[in-house]
Amino acid sequence: MSTGTIGLRNGAEMSRCNAMLCRLRRLINRLRGYDYARGEVLMPSARRIKMFRDNLTVGPRVLDMGTGSGVLAKLALEKGAAEVVAADVNPAAVEAARQTVPGARVVLSNLFEKIEGRFDTIIFAAPWSEGTIARPFHHAIFEDGVTGRFLKDARGHLTETGRVWVQYSDASAANFSLFLGWIKEHGYAIQREWTLKDWDLFERKKATICLYKLAPGNVK
Ligand SMILES: C[S@@+](CC[C@H](N)C(=O)[O-])C[C@H]1O[C@@H](n2cnc3c(N)ncnc32)[C@H](O)[C@@H]1O
């Protein structure tokens, strides 16, 4: 057997091993309940979604901004929404959400660019880490001011009694303080707040994940 063949065989074995390791890592993360990536799409942690499952209330028309895998759009339908629109800037997420939740209208949109009309409930599980967006998946992780832009534009898409639900984390202290500033700057009142301590897979540390129910203006 020539050295070239051995090299090729070792190469193939190495990539099989790598693929197995990747699958194993994904499985361990899933068992631990962490957020993790499948291709370019963020797969949500069970604990993070449980926060929404336990607390989210929806009106008839719901927008799930940054739908990712579509998990929250699906939850909104389960909770009785009559109509769910789901949006994401990442084409792979749009594809995944269409599979997860055929009952929703899934739109490729940079925030509200392609979104029309008003909603009783607008949800955004926002990205919260510091970093540069270099590939589609990074939109799920790195905050580039997107939550501030979201909060600004969401006001124009709420019905009179509409509410915004945002999930964020203090994993990056700098971003968390910006986030709290945006809530004030764009004139929202915090109606309810829930927190949980969780391991942040990407920051590699424990952080507090928060879920906020926001009302526009000074509504209490
Ligand atoms: C933290 S992930 C949440 C995904 C999913 N909603 C969940 O809870 O698992 C944030 C999502 O927002 C999307 N996103 C980020 N920036 C966006 C933008 N400008 N317009 C639309 N979606 C955006 C990302 O692609 C990602 O799917």
PDBQT file of the ligand as one rigid body, heavy atoms in Angstrom, charges set to zero:
ROOT
HETATM    1  C1  LIG A 301     -30.937  34.364  19.862  1.00  0.00    +0.000 C 
HETATM    2  S1  LIG A 301     -31.549  33.903  18.302  1.00  0.00    +0.000 S 
HETATM    3  C2  LIG A 301     -33.196  33.386  18.735  1.00  0.00    +0.000 C 
HETATM    4  C3  LIG A 301     -33.763  32.382  17.761  1.00  0.00    +0.000 C 
HETATM    5  C4  LIG A 301     -35.126  31.808  18.202  1.00  0.00    +0.000 C 
HETATM    6  N1  LIG A 301     -36.138  32.830  18.265  1.00  0.00    +0.000 N 
HETATM    7  C5  LIG A 301     -34.979  31.128  19.558  1.00  0.00    +0.000 C 
HETATM    8  O1  LIG A 301     -35.522  31.620  20.544  1.00  0.00    +0.000 OA
HETATM    9  O2  LIG A 301     -34.291  30.110  19.615  1.00  0.00    +0.000 OA
HETATM   10  C6  LIG A 301     -31.786  35.458  17.489  1.00  0.00    +0.000 C 
HETATM   11  C7  LIG A 301     -32.397  35.353  16.083  1.00  0.00    +0.000 C 
HETATM   12  O3  LIG A 301     -32.574  36.664  15.572  1.00  0.00    +0.000 OA
HETATM   13  C8  LIG A 301     -32.196  36.692  14.216  1.00  0.00    +0.000 C 
HETATM   14  N2  LIG A 301     -31.820  38.060  13.854  1.00  0.00    +0.000 N 
HETATM   15  C9  LIG A 301     -30.712  38.758  14.231  1.00  0.00    +0.000 A 
HETATM   16  N3  LIG A 301     -30.685  39.950  13.634  1.00  0.00    +0.000 NA
HETATM   17  C10 LIG A 301     -31.827  40.045  12.896  1.00  0.00    +0.000 A 
HETATM   18  C11 LIG A 301     -32.372  41.044  12.046  1.00  0.00    +0.000 A 
HETATM   19  N4  LIG A 301     -31.733  42.199  11.826  1.00  0.00    +0.000 N 
HETATM   20  N5  LIG A 301     -33.561  40.808  11.438  1.00  0.00    +0.000 NA
HETATM   21  C12 LIG A 301     -34.220  39.634  11.628  1.00  0.00    +0.000 A 
HETATM   22  N6  LIG A 301     -33.732  38.631  12.408  1.00  0.00    +0.000 NA
HETATM   23  C13 LIG A 301     -32.556  38.830  13.030  1.00  0.00    +0.000 A 
HETATM   24  C14 LIG A 301     -31.030  35.709  14.145  1.00  0.00    +0.000 C 
HETATM   25  O4  LIG A 301     -30.776  35.258  12.832  1.00  0.00    +0.000 OA
HETATM   26  C15 LIG A 301     -31.524  34.614  15.102  1.00  0.00    +0.000 C 
HETATM   27  O5  LIG A 301     -32.272  33.641  14.416  1.00  0.00    +0.000 OA
ENDROOT
TORSDOF 0
